Amino acid sequence: MKNSRPHRLALAIALAFPLAALPAMADRIDLNAELVKRLARAGKLAALYKAKTGRDLPATLGVTAIFQGQVGGRGLVISAPGVIPTSPLVMQQDEVVNCNSEPTVQSLQIDSSVTNSTNFQNTDQLQTSQEYTVSVGYTSPWGASASASTTQGRTQVAMHSTGGGDSTTTSWKYAPQITVGANKAVTTQFVVTQQKLDNIPYTANFVLTGPVQLVFSAGAEGYQWVERRGAALPSSPSPLKLGNEGNTPNYVCRVKVDDGYVLGKTQGGTCYYGQNAQRLLGSMYPGSRTETFEYLVGRQEAIALGEPLAGNTFDADGKGLQLCVQQWRGTTLPGYVAKDGTCVSELDRASVIQRAYKVVLDPRVGGVQVDVPDISRVLSEADTTFNLRGLFSGVYAVKGNLRIGSAMPATDCELVAPAAMASKATSASFSTSALAGKPKAGARAMVKRVKAGALLPEAQALEVPPSH
């Protein structure tokens, strides 16, 4: 059975999504960060900066990229085995009984359909700020079996960030005629042979074209929060120093409190932070501490301070929380701007609350912007091609056939009355067109649908083409 109808899955790569648990060998690909690495490796960053400014690229400047172009599919390869296992599925079984003294011809009604499914589950995860729709061609693995008569065909797949899939239906509507000898009965089965694959690796290739925006600045990479692990300070990137107590630097820390965050100071191991909700004596608000916190990391030279009402302040929680810095008794303390507009810090187990302070500005604002009209004209094809790995699973009907069992003596003929001719199921009809003579008056023959039993051998099988 040939089935050349193309499958269309759709490959929509959603490149902005929450990260889920991934297999150990999976990669998390930050598309923008990877473009910066490939531009640097190809020696293009310094040339682009100099072409824009006329100056050499300082070693202290960082670079961020914002890809604004198009993603095109280059192909997808499924690592299917040479021979795919097949399994037969009995779709319907009929008993054909001829209680006549002469052969008869019976017409069976085959009306069956199966669902073919494919599923592409990405194991690599992509991170960027935009969503793309990409069509990627691949060679279907179905038909790679000695017992299957389908042929491999070129198809299209469409994937989401977590994968993609498709389901199609193959149907058979057929009325084959079989001859049953006098006083004989035969069993027929319509059998669909399926191929099945589970968790077969695949690799999708896609290529980038179009504009990319580069920003060169000391804080181009921005700041990130890193979970505290152990007693040692983070090393790459380093925690940001913001103030001091004597000769001891204060690093910025963040603590989850109820449904939000607060900011404080740490010298490593413990985060100290203030609060302005619970007062003990007079105007004394106790401070708090915890060993569960996050460090703020990034380029130290990117730190810049400004006024609280500046429009480019650093957002410490994604909801507008400001990181403030205030002076108190010869110390410089980091903290957070509370809802009442005060800066809240901690010192010596007490909260320090003032309205005289500065806030940390967003390090990504400013710098030198370089617009690359088409990244494919700057980088080679290899450097603009990205791979996405995953696992393929699916089931597919490769053929259908009618199997006819050996003739057996007809039994229960007293139950097969002539009246059954008019009342038998729609799955069968009586025909004499192929007989040499007419049956005698009162001839008795019928077809009845029964529960599927043991699989009949394929030696006497009639291949049935699908109806579409």
N, C-alpha and C positions, 0 to 999 in steps of 0.2 A: 504494500500500500504506500503510495506516494502522498505525502502531505507537504506541499510547497507553500501553503498559505503563510505569509510572513507574520511573525509575532512582533508586536510593538509594545515594549515596556516603556518607558520614558525615562531618561536619565536627568533628573533635576537635582543638581548638587546644591543642597542648602548648606551654605558655608558659615552659618551663624546659628549655633544651637548649644544646649547644655551638654556637657561631656558626661557620658555614661561609663560604667565599668567596662574596661576593654581587656582583650586577651593580652598575655604578657608580652607578646611580640608585636603588638599593635603600635602604631605611631600616632602622635598628635601633631598635626602639621599646621603651624601658623603660617598661612600663605604670605602675609605681608612681611613677617620676620624672615621667612625663607627667601623672599625676593631680595632683601637687603644682603643676606649672606651670599647669594649667588652673584649679585652685582659687585660685592667686595672681592669675591674670589676671582671674578673676571677682570678686576682692576678698573671697573667703570665708575665707581663712586667718586674717586679723586678727580677724574676727568670731567664728570658732570658738574661737580662743585666749581672747578676752575673755569669751566666754560661759562658758568653763570656769574661768578664773582671776579674772575681774573686773579684769584689768590689760590695758594696751595691749601689743601684741606687740613685744618689743625687736628692734631691727635686727640684733643679734648672734646671734639664734637661727636655726638651720636647721630644716628640716622634712623628715621622711620619711613616706611613706605605705605601708601594707601593705593591698593590696586583698584582701578576704576574701569577696567576694560571688559573684554569678553572671554569666556571660557569655551573652547571648542573640543569636541570629542575626537580622539585620535584612534581609539580602538580598545577592545576589551578581550582578554584571553582567559578562557576557562581551562584549567588543568585537568581535563576529564580523562578517565582511564581509557585504555585502548578498546576494551570491551565493557559495555555497561550492563549490569545484571538486568535480566528481564523476569517478569512474573506474570502468569496468566490470571485473568479474572473472569469468572463465568457470569455473564450479564443476564442470560435467560436460558432456561432448559425446558424443552417440550417432549412429551411422549406422543408419538404418532402410532396409532393402533388401526390396523386393517383387519376387520373380521369378515371380509369378503372372501369368496373362493377364487377371486382373480386379483391381480395386482391393481393398485390404484396410484394416482399421483396426488400428493397433497402439497398445498402452497402454504409455506410458513410466513408469518409476519414478524420481521425483525425490526424493532423500533427501540434503539438503545442509544445512550449518550454517556460520555465520561468527561470529567473536567481535568484539563491539563494545567498544571500550576508551575510557576517558576518564582524563585525568591532569591534576591541578592542582598546579603547582609554585610554591610561594611564593617571591617574591623579597624581600619585606619580612620581617624577622625580629622576633619578639616576645620580650621578656625580662621575666620575673617569676618568682615563687616557687611558683606553683600551676599545675595542669593542669585544663583545662576541656573538656567535650564540648558542641559547639554544632551545631545543624542550621541550615543557611542555604539558603533557597530561591533558585532561579535559573531563567531561561527557557532551555531547551535550544536550542542553535544549530542542531541538525540539522533539516533540512527547508527551510532558507533557500536554496533553489535552484530555478530554473525547471524543471529536469529531475527534481526529486524530488517525490514525492507524499506525503511525511510531513508532519505538522503540528508546529509547535513546541508543547512542553508544559512545564508547571511541574514541576520536579524538586527533589530535595534533594541537597546535597553535604556531605560530612564531610571535613574537612582535618586533617592533623597539622601539627606545627610546620613541616615542610618541604613539606607539601602533602597531597594525597590522590588517590584514584582509584577506578575501578570497572571491572569487565568484565562484560558480559552476552552472551548467545548468542541469535541469531535463527536459527530452523530452518525448513526447508521440507520437508514430506513430502506428495507429491502424485502422482497417477497420471493425467495428462492423456492423452486419446486423439487420435491424428492419423490422417488418411486418406492413404494412399500409393497413387498411381495404378499401373495395371498396368505391370509391367516398369520400375518407377521406383525411385529411391533418393533419400532426402533426409537432410540433416544437421541435427541439432537441438542447440542449446546452452542450458543453463540458466545465466543470467547474473545476478549480483548487482551492483547499482550501489551504490558506497560513496562517502561524503563523508569528507574528511580535512582536519583543521586542525592546524597546527603553530605553537606559541608565540604564541598569541593572547592579548593582555593581558586580565586580569580584575581586578576590585576587589570584595573581600568587605567588608561592613559588619557590625559587631557592636556591641552596646550593653551597658554595665555597669550592674548594679543590685546592691543589697545593701550590707553593711557595709564600711567602710574605717577602719583605725586610723591616726591621725596621732600622731607623736611630735615635740614641739618641744624642741630642745636645741641647745647650741652645736656639738655634734658629731653631730647627727642623721644627716648624710649619711655618716658614717663616714670612714675613711681608704682611699685607693686607691694602688695601685702604678702608676707611669707610667714607661715605658721612656725611658732617656736618649737624646736625639737632639740632636746638635750640642753646642756649648759653652755655650749659654745655659741658664739654669735654667727649669723650667716656670713658667708665669705664672698660669694659671687652671685649677684651683686651684694655690696656691703650695706649694712643698716645705716640709715641717715642720722647723723648727729645734729641735734637741735638744742643747744644750750649746754649748761654744765652746772655741777655743784662742786666748787673748788676746782681741783684738777681732774675730776671725774666727769667724762662726757655723758650727757643724757641722750639716749636714742629714743625714737618715737615708737610707741606701741599702741595697739588697738585691742579692745576687749568687747566681747559680745555681752550686752546687758539687756535683759528682757527682749523686746522686739527691735532693738537698735544697737548702736555702737557708741562707745566713749573712747577718748584718746588720752594717753598719758605718757609717762617716761619709764625707761628701764635702763639699767646698767648691765643687764643680762640676768636671766633666771626669774625675775619678778617684775611685773608691770604695776606701777603705782599710778592711781588716777583719782581725781577729785569728783565731788558731787555737790549740788546745791539744793537738794530736795529734803534732806534730813538734818536738822540743826540740833545740837546738844545744849551748849551753854552760850547764851548771848548770841554772838554772831559766829560761833565756832561750828564749822561743818567738818565732820571727820572724813578722812580720806579712806581709800580702799586699796586692796592689793590682790593680785592673783598670779598664779604661775601658768595659767592658760591664756595665751595671747598671741598676737601677730606682730612681727617687725615690719616697719616701713623701709623698703630698700630702693636703691637707685643711685644716680650720680650725685655725689656730694656738691660738686661745683654747680649743679643746676638749681640749688635752693635760692629762691628770691622771696623777699617779704614785701607785703603791701598792706593797704588799708582794707578793713573788713568789707566795705562796700564795693571793692574793685570787682569788675565783672569777670576776671580770669583767675579766681581763687581755686586752689586744689580741692577737689571733691573727694573726701576721705571715705565715703560709704556708698557712693552712687546715688545719694539722695540729698546732696548739698551740705553735708557736715564739713565744717571748716576746721583746719588745723591752726591753732593760735600759738603765739609765743609771747610770754610776759616776763617782766623783771620783778624779782621779789627778794629783798634782803641780800643783794649781791649775787643772786643766782639767776640763771636764765632757764625758764621752765616751759616745756611744751604742754599743750592741753587742747581742749576743744571748746568751740563757741556754743554755749547753751542757748536754749530757746529765748531766754530773756536778753540775749546779746552780750553776756559777760563771758570772759575767758576763764575756764575752770581747769586748774592744775592741782598737783599734790606736792607737799613738802612736809617732811617730819610728821607723817600720819595725819596731817590736816589738809583741808582743801584751801587752795588759794584762788580767790574769786575777785577779778578786777575788770574794769572797763577800759583800761589803758593797755593796749596790746597791738600786735601786728599779726597778720595771717600769712600762711605760705601760699604762694601763687602756683598756678598750674605750670609745670616745667615745659609743657609741650607748646605753649603759646609763644609765638615769636620765632626767631631763627631765620634761616635762608630756605626758601621754598624753590624747588626745581621741578618743573613739569616735564615729564617724558611723554611725548605724544604717542609712541608705540613701543612697548617694551620688547616686541619681537625684532625691532631694528637695532636694539642695543645688546641684547643677549642672544646667544645661539639657540637653535631649536631645542637642543638638549637641556639648556638652562631654563627654558620656558615650558618644559614638559614636566608634569607632576604625575605621580602614580598613586592610585588608591586601591588598596588591597581589601579582599573580603572573602566570604564563603557563599557558594552557590548551592542551592537545593532545589529539587523539582521532581515532578512525575509527569510522564508523557505517554500517551497511547500511540504505539508505533504500528499496530495492525489489528484487524479484527477478522475472525474466520468462523465458519460454521463447521462444527465437528459432528459427524454422524457415527453413531455406535453400530455394532453388529446387529443384524436382524435376529430377533428372538420370537418364539411362538407367541401369538396373541393370546392374552388371558382376559378373563372377565368379559367375554364377548356378549354375555347375556345383558350386560349393563350398557352396551353400545347399541342402542336402538335406532331405527331409521329416523325417529323424531329428533335425535341428537344432531342430525344434519342441519336443522334449522335453528337450533339453539346453542350451538357450540360457540366458544369465545371468538372474539374478533381477530384473534391472533392466528386463526387458521380458516381455510376454506377448502371445499372439495372440488377437484378438477378431474375431468376425464379426457381432456384435449390430447393427452399424450398416450392414451390407451389404444390398443389395437381393436378392442371391442368395448361395448357398453357393459357396465356391471349388471348383475341380475337385479330384478325387483326386490326391494327390501335390503339393498346393500347397506352395510354398516361400516363406517370409518370415521375417525375423529382425531383431533389434535387437542391436547390439554396441557396447560402450563403447570409445571410442578416445581417443587423446591430444588435448587441446585444441589447436585450430588458430587460424587468423585469426578475428577477431571477426565474427560475422554481423551484417548490418544489423538495426536495431530496427524497421524498417517492418512486418514481419510477426511481431510479438511478442505473446505471451499473458501478461498479468500474472498472477503466481502469488502468492497471499496466504501469509504465514508461517503455520506450524502452531500458533503461540501468540502 
